[in-house]
Amino acid sequence: MSLFRIPNQQIGKSANQQINGSAGPLPKPRAEGPKRRLVNWSFDCRSLFIVHCSLFLLLLAYLVVAVLYGVMIPIFETPDANGHYAYIHELTEGRGLPVQGTPSGERVTGYVASHPPLYYTLCAALTFWNEEDVNRRDWVWRNPYHAMGHPGSIANKNYLIHTPAERFPWRGTPLTMHIARLVSTALGALAVVATYGITLELFPGRRWLALGAAVLTAFNPMFIFVAARVSNDVAVAGFGSLVIWGAVRLAVRGLSRRGLALLGAALGLTALSKLSGVVLAPAVALALLLDANRDPPFAIRHLLRRERFTRLLIDASILFGVTALVCGWWFGRNLLLYGELMGTQAWLSHTATVRPESIGFLDVIPELRGLEMSYWAMFGWFNVPAAQWMYRFWWVLVRAGVLGLMLVLVDQWKVLPSAPPHVGARLPRCSGGAEESTARRFSPPVQAGLLVLTFAFLLIFGSVWRFIMIVLGSQGRYLVPVVAAVSVLLMLGLSRLLPRRWTPGLATLLGGGHLALALLCLFVFILPAYATPETVQEGELPDDMLRFDLTFEGTSIQLLGGNIEVDGAHPGDVVPVSLYWRALEPPQEDFVAFVQVLGRDLEPIAGVDCYPGRGNFPPTLWQPGLIYRDRYLLPLASDAEAPTIAALHAGLHPQDDGPLAATFPSGEPAPDTIFLNLMALRPPGPLSDTVTFPVGARLDETITLVGYDLDLPHSPSGLGGTEGGLRPGETFTITLVWRAEATPAADYTVFVHLLDESGALVAQADHPPLEGAYPTSFWAPGDVVRDPYRLTVGDAVPPCACTLLVGMYDPETGMRLPAYDGLGVRFKNDAIVAGGVTIR
């Protein structure tokens, strides 16, 4: 296939020698048959490997990583994998192509039935011999809480419950899935090679530039994920990249008649892979126009010349005629079945993701961030993201590339000091896409190739824009038909920002960095999302875990206890918690676990409902007697009230029913809410210790009473003192401001007493700080606690000047904490004299 061979450059030859093999005169502009091929191609595989060994090494690395993805990611854990598999199964069962709106279409999950058949036919041809068990429970055991399309979900990433039946050696359905994944990986390799080839087509002497573009395709984590899943996305990526390669070559060098036929076949295969492949046809048409109107000055009117118009008509007939032969039957079938060429209206009627009303053109803009993020990394059913720092890196990378492309565009407007004269009708093909050695302005053939490349990207991007207006979801995989174009343009832009001699280093850095990112995504984000809980021994249980050994009613399942793995947190933090489960006998029902963190007033501030193991390990898969450590990363509500203590609460419930009752080992019923573990929830920033009435007294060297604020009903300023006063029977509020100097040894109770001139008690309040929401034993050095108390004056209290006394005591012993003023003098009865209030 001469269309897609990479030229074996011979360094040192002139342009004429590369074309003709000598320094003699150029051939005539028009030649027929094989003579029209203007570039000699090497068929020596050894020479090809030597010249392009970096590409072969890159392909080897890509295949290793992609196969690793395909083998290790559980089956059906990719978007629409069930529908794609069902399509293949329809073909292997001999039932023919599915039809939307019929039982066959429903078996293939409506919208997947609309896809062209090339990818599925390839997979079916390789798996028809395999005896499948498509109705086995293991392949239809869905997670009822599956968090499809929710990247922020903390559990339920898995679409299915995965069992040991999926393990190697594969049989039945798993074998079919893994063979189909290998088909995808092979098709993905086409896109990698095409990316390399497109770059060399434009810049033949810059193999490092080509390698840098190729690694942006090969080691893009999302592209690897697409190339390791069962889906026609990778087919349109592979064949679409070949189409773009051929179109760029057509614009840069021209093609022989055989090359045009091969390009038409590639376009037909792309259309038979996915309907989005049809969108590339205008880019091919543009390449035809540029090829036919190659001689300067470029003008549409020149196409009306008989010779040019005839050649354009013949070339277009060959190219699109072959395309029609390859894929025309599919569109004719759509016309007969659905009354439309594409079958899109039938597809829209069978997908649940269609928007109730189409959004406006500009309303798509907020969706573009998700589109960009998922172009690089968004796994599972669009619910397994990568780390935020990775997205920030790609954000910078893309914008740096766009900046570089803008500079490239500016370069093309610069006038060269001296431009070589244009010669024979086909001479620009002979430039081989070579760059000017003394300027950044590209030769006209290179500009034409870049125009086709950019146009192909804009076509697909525009179609995705329109798609988002109609259908929910903006997934980066929709851009894979032009993954080669994106990589070439991005690498070109990045290289423009650096001196040319740095291109090898840039390519190496991008390749090594993206390979590392791809492996990190697999082992740090994807595989843990589907991991089952680890088992532990009795002696490995945490020392600080409160042991309960709760047994749930009607089951043999025990919750031994739970552990919050941090001492304190702030609203918005992610808190790791672990539960410890054990089944005394084989469970007979798959109960659902609920895990909650309760804040002030027992309000849930974090939680999830799922099968144990974050949705991956329902109880019927448990082995009796084993202890399972079930770990969760729970994000706390950002508006959770703090400071307070937060409690871990967990249990079991049947699907669509309330929590199961539990009993202690003694047989005593457990309360509805059990605090398995506690932690301190502190404010996101330090609270202000500014007060109206400073005090500065200390309690036992661990707590300082900074001061207090008063809210008196009749204070002129709204803040009391001895001037506003109180009346008998009225209620006032005092807000004490504490600061922890060290962690107190116990949970103390605060007393606030109002005494008259004779020392008699007029009003009082005794309770733990914040009414027990934040016990003192959880206070950390530096904590500031604003602690309000409401006191009511007795109805019979006569007018007098009252004294306000404050302190703390241990409720178990009744002993007050030693209280000292700012000079270190101990207060009488360890009661801080905070101030006075007048009763009128």
C-alpha positions, 0 to 999 in steps of 0.5 A: 500500500504505497499510499501509507508508506513512510519515505526512506529519506536519503540525506544529502540528495537534492530535491531533484535527486529525491524525485528523479534519482538524478540532477537532470531536468524535472519531468513533465507536469502530467504523467500517466500510470506509475510515472505519476508517482513523484517520490521513490519509496523504499521497500527494504524493511531492514532500511525502514527499521533502521531509519525509523527504529524509534517509531518501532520502539514506540509501537512496541511500548504502546502495544505493551501498555495498551495490552496491559490496560486491556488485560487488567481492566475488568470487562464491561467497565468501559462506556457502552461495552455491553452494547458493543459486545451484544453487537458482536454476539448478534453477528457471531450467532448469525442473526445479521445486522441489528435493526433499530426499533426491533428486538435485535436492536433492543438486544444491542441496546438501541443506540449501539445498533445504529453503528456501522458494522466494520469493527463488530464484523472484524471482532466477530470474524475472530471470535465466532468459534468461541462458545459464549455464555452470554446469559450467565449471571456474572455478565449481567450482575449489575451494580444497582448503585452504579455512578455512571457519569459522576467523576466525583463519586466516592464509590460505585465506579463499577458497572458490573459485579466482577467474579472469579469467572473473569480470571485467566484462563479466559473462556466464553464471554471474557475470551471474546471480550479480550480478543475484541480488545486486542483488535482495538489495540491493533487498530489504535496502532494505525493511529500511532503510525499515521501520526508519525507519517503525517508529521514526516509528510509535512516535515520529512527531515524532522523525525524527532518532531514526528516522534513527539507527535506520535507519543502524544497519541500513543501515550495519551492515557485516554487514547490507550484506554480507548484502544484497550476497550471494546468499542468502534471508537478506536476503529474510526480513530485508526482508519480516520488517521489513515484518511488524514494522512492520505489527505495531507499527502494529497495536498502536499505531494499529490497521489497516483490513481492507485493512491487515490483509490486507496484513500477512497477505500480508507475513507469508506472504512472510516465511514463503516467504522462510525458515522463520525468518519463521514465528517472527514469527507470534506477534508479529503475534498479540500485536499483534492481542490488544493492538488488540482489548483496547485499552480500559483496563484491559487484561485477557484477560477483556475479550476474552470480550465478544462485540463484542471477541471477534467483532472479534478473530476477524474480524481474525485470520481476515483476517490469517492467512487471507491468510497461509495463502493466500500460503504455505500451499501450501508447508507442505502440500507439506512435509507431503506430501513429508516428513510434517511442516509445516516439513521440518526433520527432513529438513533436519537429516538432510542437513546436516553441521553438526548436533551429534552431541549437542544441548548444554544450554540454558546451554551456548549462553552461550559461543556468544553472543559469536560471535553478537554479533560476527558480527551486526556483522562476519564476512565470507567463509565466516565466516572474514574478521573485522574488527579487534578494536577494531571489535568492542570498539566494538560491544561498548560500543555494545550494552551502552550501548544495553541500559543505556538500555533498562533506564532506559526500562523503569524510566521506564514504572513511574513515575507521571505527575503527571496522566494524561489521561482515557481517552475513546472506545473507539478513542481511544488509536489517535489519540495517534499514539504521541506521547510525554509532553512532560514525562515519559519515560513513554510513552503506552499505545499506544507501550508496546504497540508497544514490547512487540510490537517486543521480543517479535518480537526475543525470538522470533527470538533464542529460535529462534536459541538453540534452533538453536545447541543443535542445529547447530554455528555461531552466526552473527549473520546468523540475527538478520537477520529482526529487524534492524529491531527491533534497530536501533530498540531500540538507538537508543532505548536510546542516545538515553535516555542523552543529552539529547533535543537531542543526538539529531541529533548521535548519529544523525549520529555513528552514521551517519558512523561506521558508513559509515566502518566499512562501507567500512573492512571492505570495503577493508581486510579483505574485498578483501585476503583475495581479492587475488592477489600483486602483481608486482615487477621485479628491481630492486624485490627487497629489498636484505636478501633472501638470493637463492637462485633455487631451482628445484623438481624437475619444475617450472619454478617458482623461489623466488627468496628470502624476507624477514622484514619485521621484525628481531625479534619476540616469541612471539604476535606477527604477523610479515609475511613475503614470498616471491618466486616466478617461473615460467620456463615455464607451470606444468602443475600446481597445487603447494601452497606451505608457509611456516614460521617455525622456532624453537629446535631447528627447531621450527615456531612458525608456518606455513601450507599453501596455494596461493601468494597465500594460497590465491588464486593457484595456479601454473597462473594464473601468467604466465611470467617475472613475479616474484610477491611472496607476502606472509603475516602469520604469528602466532607461537606464544605458547609459543615458546621465546625468546630464539632466532633464528627462520628462514623456511623455504618450498617447494612440495609436491603435494597430499597429498605431501611437499616437492619437492626443489630445486636451486641455479642451479649444479645442486647439490641444496639441503638439505631445510631452507633458511633464507631469512631470519632474525630475533631472537625475544625473550621477551615481557618482560625476563628477570630478571638476578638472580643468585646470584653477581654479577660486573659485568664488561664485554666490549668495551663491548657485553656485560656479564656480570651474574653467574652461578648454579651448580648443584653436585651436593653443594652444601648449598644446591643453589647452589655456591661454594667451599663445596659442592665437586665430586668428580672425574668429576662434572658441574656447571651454570653459568648465565651471565647476559649483558646486551647494552649494544649490538648486537655486531658478530659472532657470538661464542663463549663459553668457560668454563674451570675451572683448578686452582691451577697453571693447568691446565685442569680442565673447560671448555665452548666454544660460542656462547650457548644452543648457537647458538640465539641468536647475539650478532649478533642481540642488541639493547641491553637483552637479557638472556640466561640461558646455561647450560653443563655442565662435567665434571671429569676423573676424575684431578683431585686435590683443589684450589681451582679458578678459574672463567674466562669470556669470549668470542672471535671464532671466525673469528680466535680473538681474545678480546673485551677484558674489564674489571672494574667499575672498568675494569681489564682482566682478564689474557688477557681472561678474567673471573675469575668465582669459584672451585669446590672439588674435594674 
